[in-house]
Amino acid sequence: MYARLRHFFLTIYNRMQVKPSSQPIIVSIPICHSDDTESARASRRQLMETIYSVLFDMNAPAVCAIDQSLFVGLAP
């Protein structure tokens, strides 16, 4: 998972022509990971830890991961 996420973030940074160390990052965790079962919590925890690890290895100054379900009520 680490290699895939690293490739994903590098692609985004390259296409946007932005250095990873230049901006803090907010990442939304997909709704499919919001179940309240033990396996879903473990999966969500693993995904978030891997995202943090990848982005901090890329020298991101700050990372905030938020559940996508929190954004649902914010649409106008």
Secondary structure as a PSIPRED ss2 file (coil, helix, strand):
# PSIPRED VFORMAT (PSIPRED V4.0)

   1 M C   1.000  0.000  0.000
   2 Y H   0.000  1.000  0.000
   3 A H   0.000  1.000  0.000
   4 R H   0.000  1.000  0.000
   5 L H   0.000  1.000  0.000
   6 R H   0.000  1.000  0.000
   7 H H   0.000  1.000  0.000
   8 F H   0.000  1.000  0.000
   9 F H   0.000  1.000  0.000
  10 L H   0.000  1.000  0.000
  11 T H   0.000  1.000  0.000
  12 I H   0.000  1.000  0.000
  13 Y H   0.000  1.000  0.000
  14 N H   0.000  1.000  0.000
  15 R H   0.000  1.000  0.000
  16 M H   0.000  1.000  0.000
  17 Q C   1.000  0.000  0.000
  18 V C   1.000  0.000  0.000
  19 K C   1.000  0.000  0.000
  20 P H   0.000  1.000  0.000
  21 S H   0.000  1.000  0.000
  22 S H   0.000  1.000  0.000
  23 Q C   1.000  0.000  0.000
  24 P C   1.000  0.000  0.000
  25 I E   0.000  0.000  1.000
  26 I E   0.000  0.000  1.000
  27 V E   0.000  0.000  1.000
  28 S E   0.000  0.000  1.000
  29 I E   0.000  0.000  1.000
  30 P C   1.000  0.000  0.000
  31 I H   0.000  1.000  0.000
  32 C H   0.000  1.000  0.000
  33 H H   0.000  1.000  0.000
  34 S C   1.000  0.000  0.000
  35 D C   1.000  0.000  0.000
  36 D C   1.000  0.000  0.000
  37 T C   1.000  0.000  0.000
  38 E H   0.000  1.000  0.000
  39 S H   0.000  1.000  0.000
  40 A H   0.000  1.000  0.000
  41 R H   0.000  1.000  0.000
  42 A H   0.000  1.000  0.000
  43 S H   0.000  1.000  0.000
  44 R H   0.000  1.000  0.000
  45 R H   0.000  1.000  0.000
  46 Q H   0.000  1.000  0.000
  47 L H   0.000  1.000  0.000
  48 M H   0.000  1.000  0.000
  49 E H   0.000  1.000  0.000
  50 T H   0.000  1.000  0.000
  51 I H   0.000  1.000  0.000
  52 Y H   0.000  1.000  0.000
  53 S H   0.000  1.000  0.000
  54 V H   0.000  1.000  0.000
  55 L H   0.000  1.000  0.000
  56 F H   0.000  1.000  0.000
  57 D H   0.000  1.000  0.000
  58 M C   1.000  0.000  0.000
  59 N C   1.000  0.000  0.000
  60 A C   1.000  0.000  0.000
  61 P C   1.000  0.000  0.000
  62 A C   1.000  0.000  0.000
  63 V E   0.000  0.000  1.000
  64 C E   0.000  0.000  1.000
  65 A E   0.000  0.000  1.000
  66 I E   0.000  0.000  1.000
  67 D E   0.000  0.000  1.000
  68 Q H   0.000  1.000  0.000
  69 S H   0.000  1.000  0.000
  70 L H   0.000  1.000  0.000
  71 F C   1.000  0.000  0.000
  72 V H   0.000  1.000  0.000
  73 G H   0.000  1.000  0.000
  74 L H   0.000  1.000  0.000
  75 A C   1.000  0.000  0.000
  76 P C   1.000  0.000  0.000
